[in-house]
């Protein structure tokens, strides 16, 4: 007897056979289809299987059936290509201007998290650090409290998470806001995309850190924005170099831990940036991607906390404290922007995953989330110390590190290696089983920047066990030794 799984596969093959015969004219329009009884006997299958295939073809308009009459081939509006056959010689429909801009952006160069036996991948966190047990318990509890009927929630996010975030951000980041200003997003990436769509028109300029986070820049460019690169130094964005002519609609900054170089924007520059935004009628997008992780002292208050003119859009994420897989982030918006962003979020994806939002809210309200953050901060500090010790012990003395005060990565500078040799250094290290990542691709103009600086590598440490860190730097030291003149 034909098993259920086999019957489904057989029915699909019968469907494909008849549709192909209709498409190539073997069964022309108006022709009588074989009877289900006869075809079942010819193929040695059950009549039920054949009938199911006929019903699918009738539902799709290929056959015309009625009670007591034989099935006939319908008259299609145009010739049909056989299923699963690629059509050639056709010109693809034109893309929109947005589609053309997106298609010309460079392909992502992110390494896979499993590359190399010791992988200093920035942006990655260890799966072992995820609070699986408390998340599982909270998730199960939320499932048991689900209502009898399910429907969409407000696009700005579940009210319980927004209330929990309002209280938590006041404690942890010095932010004063009300829950109505918070919009929950699918990670930082969606928040940036919403900012680009809502705030930029094609041709609008935007100020951007150079080097900086390329996916943010690509979001703004995809919306038609024109980048105005602003150099960074050891303190972050150089506010003296902000554009003074023309109208920049927004500035994107990472003031608590500049990505990728690690500078912390001092209060004087923060005030200068706020004054610039007020003077130019521009918005500031503050990406606080890892602001919870500062070592030796409490995290620096967000720039939004000193904004008195409603110019700052604060973006936070749970990707570093919990996991990038959750895709949960949030924005704190000036009151005037809330209605537009809510509508844009509604049109984008209706709302973010509700159960995950409520689970996270329960962890924040119970204090479990903050206990988890304190625990992983201590663990990341151990890994950071192991990395800095290994660099000091094993690499040439002229090597130096920046961005060590906060975050989950550092930037390693190698003055004795030309920036033009970064790619070769990275390839050689990968060949030895160590993942390291160059600074050059994070510049707006990588080739021009390479002529004015030494080679630089970004080393993430949050996902690397302490016992592997020293081994990875030993291998990197060997690779550097073979590259040095």
N, C-alpha and C positions, 0 to 999 in steps of 0.2 A: 504493500500500500504506500502511496506517495505521502511522505510526511508533510506537515504544515509548511516548514521552511522550504522544502523542495517544491511544494505546490506554488508558493509565492514566486520562486525563481522561474518555474515553468510558465506561470501566467505572464510574467514580464517578457519572457522570450516570445510567447505567442503574440503579445501586444506589439513588440518591436517588429516581428515578422509581418503582421498585417499592416501596420502603419507604413513600413518600408514599401510594401506592394502597392499601397494606395499612392504613395509619393512617386513611385517610378512608373505608374500607369498600368502595372500588372492587373490591378483592380481599378478600372476607370470609374469616374463619377457615374452614379446610377446603377452600377453593376451589383448583382446579387452576391453577398458574401456567403462563404460556405456555411452550412448549417452547423450549429454548435455540436449536435450529435455526431454528424459525419466527421467534423474536424477532430473531435475527441477520439473517435475510433481510429482515424488515420494516424494520430500522434501517439496513441496509447496512453492518454491521460484521462482524468475524470472530466465529465461534462461540466461540473461545477467550476473547474479551473478555466475552461474555455469561456464559459458564460461570464466569469468575472472580467476576463480580458475584453470581451465584447462590450460589457457595461462601461468599462473605462473609456473605450474608444467612442462609444455613444455619448458619454458625458463630455468628452472633449470635442465633439462635433464631427468626428471622422465617419461614424456610422449613424444611420437613421433606423431606429428600431421601434416597434409597436407590438402590442399583444396580439398573437395569432398570425403575425406576418413575418416573412423572412427579413433579415437585416440587409440593408442596401448601403452602398457607399454614398456618402453625402457629396454634394457639389461644393468643393472648396472655393473660396474667393480668389485664390491664386495658387500656382503650383507650389507644392510643399517639398522641401528638401528632406531626404531620409534622415531619421533621428541619428544623432551623434556623428553626423558628417559635417566637417567644417566647410563653410562657404568661402570660396576664393574669388578673387577678382572683384570684390566689392569695396567701395570706399567707406571707411568708418565714418559714422556721424560726427559732426564737428563738436569739439569740446567747448564748454563755456570758457570765458576768460579766466575764471577761477580754476577750472580744470587744466587749462594750458599752463597757468602759473605753477600749479602743483606738480604737473608732469615734468617740469624743467628743474625742480629742486633736486639737489644731490641726494642719492640714495643714502639711507642711514648706514653708519659705519660701526654701530655698536657691536661689540664682541659678544659671543655667546657666553653664558655664565659658567659653562663647563669647560671652557678653553684653558688648557694648561693644567699641570698638576698643582701649581700654586698660582692662583689668579687674583691679582690686585685690581679687580674690576670695580670701578667707582659706580656708585648708585645701587650696588647689590648689598643685601643684608643676608645673614645666615639663617637658613630655615630652622636651625636648632634654637634660635633666639625667639622664634614666634611663640606667644603664650597659648599653645594649643589647648591645654587643659581648661583654662578659664574661658577661652573662646568657645570651646565645645559646650561647656556647661551653660554659658549664657545663650548660645544659639539654641540649644535644646529647650531651655526655658522659654525663649521667645516663640519657638514653634508651638509649644503647648498653650500659649496665650493668643494665638492667632484668632481673629474674628471668624464668624460663620461664613461671611462673604468677603471677597477680596476685590479691591478696586484701586485705581491709581491714587497716588497722594499728590500733594502740592509739588510743583516743579522745584521749588526752593529747598525741598528736603523735609524729612520727618521732623515734626516739632520737637520731639524728645531729644534728638541729636542737636538741634540748633540751640535749645536751652542749655544742654550739657556743655556745648562748646562755648557758649557765652560765658559761663562761670569758669570753665577751665582756662580759657585764654586770658581772662583777667588775672588769674593766679599765676599762670606760667609765663605769659608774654607781655603783661602790662597793658593789655588791650581793653579799652572801654567801648562797648558797643551794646546794642540790643539785638535780640535774636532775629528781629525782622531784617537786619542788615546782612544776615548770613545766608548764602546760597551754597548748598552742598553740590559738589561736582564729582565726576568720575576721574579723580586725580587732578594733579596740576595741569596735565595736558589739556583736558577739556576746559578748565578754567581759562587757560591762555587762549584757546581757540575762541571761546565766547568773548573774551576781551577784544580779540582782533576783529571779530565780526561786528560787535556792537560799537566799537570806538573808532575804527579806521575805515575811511573810504579809499578807493584806488587813487594813488598819487600822494596820499598823506605821508608825511615823514614821521619817523619814530627814532628816538635816541636809544642806543643799545650799547651795553658793555662790550668792550673788545680787548681780550677774548671774552666770550660769554657762552651761554647755553644755546646751542644752535637750533634745537627744536623750537624754542620760543621765537627766535628770529624767523624761522621758516613759517611759523603760524602767521606772523605779522606780514611777511612778504607774500604769502599765499592770498591774503586779503587785499593785496595791491599796495601795501605799505612800502616806503622807501627807507632803508636803514641809514641812519647817521651814526657811524661808529664813534664811541667815546672811549679813549684809552683808560685803562686801569693801572694802578700802581699798588704798592704794598698795603695801602689803606682802602683799596677798592676804587670805585668810580672817581675819576679826576673831574670834579665838578667845575674846575676852571676851564675845562675843554667842552662843556656843554654848548650846543649850537645857540648862537645869538641872533643869527639872521634866518629868515624863513620861519615857518610855523610848524614845529613838531607837535603832533597831537598827543604823544605820550612818551614816557621814558620807562624802560624796563630795567630793574636793578635787583641785585641780590645783596642787600646791605649787611646782613648779619654774618654772612660767610660767602664772600664773592666767589661765584663759580666761574673758572676753576681755581683761581690763584689764592683764594682764602682770606683776602683782606677784610677787615671789619670797618665799615664806614663810620668815621668819628662824628660826633655830634655837630661840629662845625659844618662839615660837608652835608650832613642830613638837612640842616637848616638852609644851606645854600640851595640844595636840590628842591626843597619845598618852596623857597622863594622863586626859583626859576619856573616851577610849574604854575605858580600863581601869576607870575608876570606874563607867561606865554599862554595862559589859559589851557594848560596841558594836564593830562592825568599821569600819575606815577603808579606803576605796577610793581609792588613789593613782593618778590617771590622768596618766601621764608622756608625754603625746601628742607633745611636741616637745623633750624634755629633752636630746637630743643637740646641739641648736643653741644654744650660748651663746657670746657674742662677747667677746673680750678676755681670757678666762680659761677654765679648764676647766669642764665642766658640773658643776653642783652635785650632790652625792651624793643619791640618792633617800632619802625619808623611811623607806622600808622598812629601810634599812641601819642605822638607830638604834632600830628596834623590837625591844625585848627581851622583849615579852610575846606575840608572835604575833598582833597585832591588824591588821596592814596587809596588804591585797591589792594588789599592785603590777600595773599594767596598762601594757604597752608596745605599740608598733606600728611597722610598717615603712612606713606610709602616707606619712610625711613624708620619710624618707631615700630611699625608693625610689619607690613609687607607691601611691595609694589603690586602684588597679585590682587589685593583688595580693591584697587581702583577707587579709593575714597579720598577726596580732598574737599576744600571749601574756599569760599571767598567772603571777605568782609567788605561790603560796598558802601560808598557814600549814599545817603538816603535817596538822592536824586536819581541814582542809577538803578535802584532796586527794581522798579517795574519793568524796565527794558531787559535786564538780565533774567528776570523770572520768565518773561515771554520767550527769550532766546533759548533758555534751558528747556522750556516746554516743547519748543519746536525741534530741538536737537534730539532729545531722547525721552521726553515726558518727565522722567525723574530718575534718580539713581536707585540702586537696589535697596528696597525698604528694609528687609530683614537685617542685612548687614548694618544699616544705619542704626536700627534699634538695638542690636547687640552691642555696637560700639557705645551708644548712649548709656546703656546699662553699666558697661565697664568704667566709663568716665564717672558716672554718678556714684558708683560704689567705691571709687578710689583705686580699683584694680589697675586701671590704665596708667595712672601716675606711678604706682608702685612698679609696674613693668618698665616704664621709662627710666626710673631711677636705677633699676637693675641692669638694663642694657647699657645705660650710660657708663656705669662702672665697668662693665665688660668691654665696651668699646675703648674706654680709657686704657685698659690693660693692653689691648691690641695696638693702640696708638703708641704707647710707651715701648712696646716690643719692636715696633717698626722703627721708631726714632733711634732706639739703642742699636739696632742692627745696621742702620745707615751710618751712624757715627762710628761704629766699630769696623765695618767691612768696606765701605766705599772710600774713594780718595778724599782727602781732607777738604778739598775745594768744593766738593759737593755740598749743597745746602738745601734746606727744606723751608717752604713757606706754607701758611695756612694751617698751622698746627693747633691753634687755640680752640678751634671748634670744628664741627662737622664730622664726616666719615671718610674723608680723603685728605691727602696732602699733595703738594706739588714739589717734585724733586728736580732741582736745577743742576745741570752738569756743565760748568763753564769750559771744561776741557774737551767737550764734544760739540761739533757744529750743529746748529739747528737743522741744517740740510741733511744731517745723518740720522735724524730721529727715526725715520721709517726703517732704515737698515737696523738700527739698534732694537726697535720694537720687534722686527721680524726675527732677529737673531735670538732675542729673549724668548719669544714664542716657540721658536724651534727647540729651545732647551727646556720647554715646559713651564715657562713663567709668563703670565699675562701682565703686561704693562702697556700704558696708553699715552700717546703723544699729545702735547699741547697744541701743536700747529693747526689741526683741523678745527679747533674752536675759535680761531681768528676769522674775522670777516674776509680778510685777504691773507690766506696762510703763507703764500710765497713771499709777500712783502714783509710780513712780520718776522719770518725766519732769518732775514738779513740783519736784524737789529738785536738779536738775543741769542743766548746759548740754548742748547737742547734742553727740553723740559719733559718730564713724565708725570702723569697723574697716577697716584697709587691709592686705591681704595683699600681699606683694611677691615671694614665691618663684617665681611663674609669670610675672612681668612682666619683659621684657628691660630692661636698664639704659637703653637709648636711648629707651624709651617712658615711663619713669617721670616724667621732668620734664614731658613733654607732657601727661600725665594730670593732674599737679598744676596746670599752667597752666590747663587747662580747669576744674578744680575751683575754682581761685581766681576765675575769671570768674563761675562759678555763684554762689559765695558773695557776690561783690560785688553781684550783682543781688538777693540775698535780704536783705542787711544793711539795716536801717532808715536 
